[in-house]
Amino acid sequence: MSILHYLSIPNFFDAPLAFNSVPKILAGFPLSIILTIISFILALTLGLLLTLAQLSKRKLFHRLARAFISFMRGVPMIVVLFVVYFGFNTAALPAAIISFSIVSSAFVSEVFRSSFMAVDTGQWEAAYSLGLSYRIVVAKIVFPQAFRIAIPALGNILLDLFKSTSLAAMITVSEMFMNAQIVAGAHQDYMTIYLTIAVIYWFFCWLLTVGQTMLEKKLA
């Protein structure tokens, strides 16, 4: 009898099945990572633009940005995903990327906004007194400092985004959770497979946390 059988709990957890299912589940890992990376990059870009709109002296830009952020922060990710996928008849993978990006951008924008405001206003004033343009001040002076301040909160958003990629299974994207559901259905043992995928997500989130901590120390 394999040692894995001793790790099993009757009618609750089948250790041999869990062990054998890991490669099948991890077959969806590349797609989960692609979803996470592309969505996070787009969320950072859109989030920065929303932040600049929020800080703009033009009231229209400010109000539109605030309205968008308020709406996206208040609507469940799965609802946005279904609206983009079913409502606009978008292909599954692009629908997932669009949904994850626009929802996450609202949270990224709030992080950037607070980080921008944390930068000493004297630096803005000093830069303007030297005749530097708004674009140069933001790009060369304020943003590098604000980004360092924002890293811990952005790391949390990245972790949440990675876990949220599991929602893409709802629209047939073959990422890790979709593969886990297929395996669970084939063996009719959902508890074992769900516990297995939970450990897998935890492990990769732990790796991301370690990477975030190293980056924070490097930029400190």
BELSULUR-V553988 format. One record per backbone hydrogen bond with DSSP energy under -0.5 kcal/mol. NH is the residue of the N-H (numbers start at 1). CO is the residue of the C=O. E is the energy in kcal/mol with one decimal. If there is no record, write none. Layout:
NH|CO|E + NH|CO|E
//
This chain:
5|2|-1.3 + 6|2|-0.6 + 6|3|-0.9 + 7|3|-0.6 + 7|4|-0.9 + 8|5|-0.8 + 9|13|-2.7 + 12|9|-2.2 + 13|9|-2.8 + 15|13|-0.8 + 18|14|-2.4 + 19|15|-2.7 + 20|16|-2.5 + 21|17|-1.7 + 22|18|-0.9 + 22|19|-0.6 + 25|21|-2.4 + 26|22|-3.0 + 27|23|-0.8 + 28|25|-1.9 + 29|26|-1.6 + 32|28|-1.9 + 33|29|-2.6 + 34|30|-2.5 + 35|31|-2.6 + 36|32|-2.1 + 37|33|-3.1 + 38|34|-2.4 + 39|35|-1.9 + 40|36|-2.4 + 41|37|-2.5 + 42|38|-2.3 + 43|39|-2.3 + 44|40|-2.5 + 45|41|-2.2 + 46|42|-2.8 + 47|43|-2.7 + 48|44|-2.1 + 49|45|-1.9 + 50|46|-2.4 + 51|47|-2.0 + 52|48|-2.4 + 53|49|-2.0 + 54|50|-2.4 + 55|51|-2.2 + 56|52|-0.5 + 56|53|-0.6 + 59|57|-0.7 + 62|58|-2.1 + 63|59|-2.8 + 64|60|-2.5 + 65|61|-2.3 + 66|62|-2.3 + 67|63|-2.4 + 68|64|-2.4 + 69|65|-2.5 + 70|66|-2.5 + 71|67|-2.2 + 72|68|-2.6 + 73|69|-2.2 + 74|70|-0.9 + 74|71|-0.5 + 75|71|-0.8 + 79|76|-0.6 + 80|76|-1.7 + 81|77|-2.5 + 82|78|-2.2 + 83|79|-2.4 + 84|80|-2.5 + 85|81|-2.4 + 86|82|-2.8 + 87|82|-1.0 + 87|83|-0.8 + 88|83|-0.9 + 88|84|-0.6 + 90|84|-0.9 + 90|85|-0.7 + 95|91|-2.4 + 96|92|-2.2 + 97|93|-2.3 + 98|94|-2.8 + 99|95|-2.4 + 100|96|-2.7 + 101|97|-2.3 + 102|98|-2.5 + 103|99|-2.0 + 104|100|-2.0 + 105|101|-2.1 + 106|102|-0.9 + 106|103|-0.7 + 107|103|-0.9 + 108|104|-2.5 + 109|105|-2.6 + 110|106|-1.4 + 111|107|-1.7 + 112|108|-2.8 + 113|109|-2.8 + 114|110|-2.0 + 115|111|-1.9 + 116|112|-3.1 + 117|113|-2.1 + 118|114|-0.9 + 119|115|-0.7 + 119|116|-1.0 + 123|120|-1.7 + 124|120|-0.8 + 125|121|-2.2 + 126|122|-2.5 + 127|123|-2.1 + 128|124|-2.5 + 129|125|-2.1 + 130|126|-0.9 + 130|127|-0.6 + 131|128|-1.7 + 132|127|-1.8 + 137|133|-2.5 + 138|134|-2.5 + 139|135|-2.6 + 140|136|-2.8 + 141|136|-0.6 + 141|137|-1.4 + 142|137|-2.7 + 143|138|-3.0 + 145|141|-0.7 + 146|142|-2.8 + 147|143|-3.0 + 148|144|-1.4 + 149|145|-1.8 + 150|146|-1.9 + 151|147|-1.0 + 154|150|-2.9 + 155|151|-2.5 + 156|152|-1.5 + 157|153|-1.8 + 158|154|-2.4 + 159|155|-2.2 + 160|156|-2.4 + 161|157|-2.4 + 162|158|-2.5 + 163|159|-2.1 + 164|160|-2.1 + 165|161|-1.0 + 165|162|-0.6 + 166|163|-1.5 + 167|164|-2.2 + 168|165|-1.5 + 169|166|-1.4 + 170|167|-2.1 + 171|168|-1.5 + 172|169|-1.6 + 173|168|-2.1 + 175|173|-2.2 + 176|28|-0.7 + 179|175|-2.1 + 180|176|-2.3 + 181|177|-2.3 + 182|178|-1.8 + 183|179|-2.3 + 184|180|-2.7 + 185|181|-2.4 + 186|182|-2.1 + 187|183|-1.9 + 188|184|-1.3 + 189|184|-1.3 + 193|189|-1.5 + 194|190|-2.8 + 195|191|-2.3 + 196|192|-1.9 + 197|193|-2.7 + 198|194|-1.8 + 199|195|-1.8 + 200|196|-2.0 + 201|197|-2.5 + 202|198|-2.4 + 203|199|-2.5 + 204|200|-2.1 + 205|201|-2.3 + 206|202|-2.3 + 207|203|-1.9 + 208|204|-2.1 + 209|205|-2.2 + 210|206|-2.2 + 211|207|-2.3 + 212|208|-2.4 + 213|209|-2.4 + 214|210|-2.2 + 215|211|-2.1 + 216|212|-2.4 + 217|213|-2.1 + 218|214|-2.0 + 219|215|-2.1 + 220|216|-0.8
//
